[in-house]
Amino acid sequence: MKKFFSFLAIIAIISVSNCSRIAENNDQVIGIWSNVTKISTEKTQNQTFREEWIFNDAYLGRYHAIENGKITVKTDFRWSQDDGIYTISYPGLDRADDHVTLNESEEGSMLEDINGNPFAIRE
């Protein structure tokens, strides 16, 4: 009888542990996005500033700021989506949250800020 109850306990544990599944996130923003700015002045020639956001399916991501090929900022971020507006927050970084929308066209996908200005393009 003891073996029977042990067997039932094992079956119950396996059944309960298989029922908890993480919902799959197939959001279109998942992937790598970047924004490149080139600055050329009289004092400095051809400086390149690149920002890169890597969105993953766990509503987290990695942000990089790269100046002339050297990483100057590397941090994690959180993201969420509500009514088509994505909010990107950078805990631990003195930077305001970004609010962007996803715009898809024949030329490709682009994230735009709330005012419609380009924020980043999909790589």
C-alpha positions as CSV (number, residue, x, y, z in Angstrom):
1,M,0.0,0.0,0.0
2,K,2.9,2.3,0.8
3,K,4.3,1.8,-2.8
4,F,0.9,2.6,-4.3
5,F,0.6,6.0,-2.4
6,S,4.3,6.8,-3.4
7,F,3.4,6.1,-7.0
8,L,0.3,8.3,-6.8
9,A,2.4,11.1,-5.2
10,I,4.9,10.9,-8.0
11,I,2.2,11.0,-10.7
12,A,0.6,14.0,-9.0
13,I,3.9,15.9,-8.9
14,I,4.6,15.2,-12.5
15,S,1.1,16.3,-13.6
16,V,1.3,19.6,-11.7
17,S,4.8,20.5,-12.9
18,N,3.8,19.9,-16.6
19,C,0.8,22.2,-16.3
20,S,2.8,25.4,-15.8
21,R,3.9,26.6,-19.2
22,I,5.2,30.1,-20.0
23,A,3.2,31.8,-22.6
24,E,5.0,32.2,-25.9
25,N,5.8,35.8,-26.9
26,N,5.8,36.3,-30.7
27,D,5.8,40.1,-30.6
28,Q,7.1,41.7,-33.8
29,V,9.5,43.9,-31.9
30,I,11.7,40.9,-30.9
31,G,15.0,41.2,-32.6
32,I,17.9,43.6,-33.1
33,W,17.2,47.3,-33.7
34,S,19.8,50.1,-34.3
35,N,20.2,53.8,-34.9
36,V,23.4,55.2,-36.4
37,T,24.3,58.9,-36.3
38,K,27.4,60.3,-38.1
39,I,28.8,63.6,-37.0
40,S,31.4,65.6,-38.9
41,T,32.5,69.0,-37.7
42,E,35.6,71.2,-38.2
43,K,37.1,69.8,-34.9
44,T,36.1,66.2,-35.3
45,Q,35.9,64.2,-38.5
46,N,33.4,61.4,-39.1
47,Q,32.4,60.5,-35.6
48,T,30.0,57.6,-35.5
49,F,27.5,57.1,-32.7
50,R,25.5,53.9,-32.8
51,E,22.7,52.7,-30.4
52,E,21.6,49.1,-30.4
53,W,18.6,47.5,-28.7
54,I,18.2,43.7,-28.6
55,F,14.7,42.8,-27.6
56,N,14.0,39.3,-26.3
57,D,10.8,37.4,-25.7
58,A,10.9,37.7,-21.9
59,Y,10.2,41.5,-22.1
60,L,13.8,42.2,-21.4
61,G,16.7,43.3,-23.6
62,R,20.2,44.6,-23.9
63,Y,21.1,48.2,-24.9
64,H,24.5,49.3,-26.3
65,A,25.8,52.8,-27.0
66,I,28.8,52.6,-29.3
67,E,31.0,55.6,-30.1
68,N,33.6,55.2,-32.9
69,G,33.6,51.4,-32.5
70,K,33.9,51.4,-28.7
71,I,31.1,50.4,-26.4
72,T,30.4,53.3,-24.0
73,V,27.2,52.1,-22.4
74,K,26.1,48.5,-22.0
75,T,23.0,47.8,-19.9
76,D,19.8,45.8,-19.7
77,F,16.3,47.2,-20.3
78,R,12.7,46.2,-19.8
79,W,10.0,46.7,-22.4
80,S,6.3,46.5,-22.6
81,Q,3.6,47.1,-25.2
82,D,0.2,48.7,-24.6
83,D,-2.1,49.6,-27.5
84,G,0.7,49.6,-30.0
85,I,3.0,51.8,-27.9
86,Y,6.2,50.2,-26.7
87,T,7.8,51.5,-23.5
88,I,11.5,50.9,-23.0
89,S,12.8,51.5,-19.5
90,Y,16.4,51.5,-18.5
91,P,16.7,50.6,-14.7
92,G,20.0,51.7,-13.2
93,L,20.7,54.1,-16.1
94,D,20.0,57.9,-15.8
95,R,17.9,57.9,-19.0
96,A,14.2,58.6,-19.4
97,D,11.9,55.9,-20.7
98,D,11.5,55.7,-24.5
99,H,8.0,55.5,-26.0
100,V,7.9,54.2,-29.5
101,T,5.6,52.6,-32.1
102,L,6.4,50.0,-34.7
103,N,5.9,51.0,-38.3
104,E,6.2,48.4,-41.1
105,S,6.4,49.3,-44.7
106,E,7.8,47.8,-48.0
107,E,11.2,49.3,-47.1
108,G,11.4,47.5,-43.8
109,S,10.5,47.8,-40.1
110,M,11.1,51.0,-38.2
111,L,10.6,52.1,-34.6
112,E,9.3,55.7,-34.4
113,D,9.0,57.9,-31.4
114,I,5.7,59.3,-30.4
115,N,6.1,62.3,-32.7
116,G,6.8,60.1,-35.7
117,N,10.5,60.6,-35.8
118,P,12.8,57.6,-36.7
119,F,14.0,55.9,-33.5
120,A,15.6,52.7,-34.8
121,I,15.5,50.3,-37.8
122,R,15.4,46.5,-37.7
123,E,18.7,44.8,-38.6
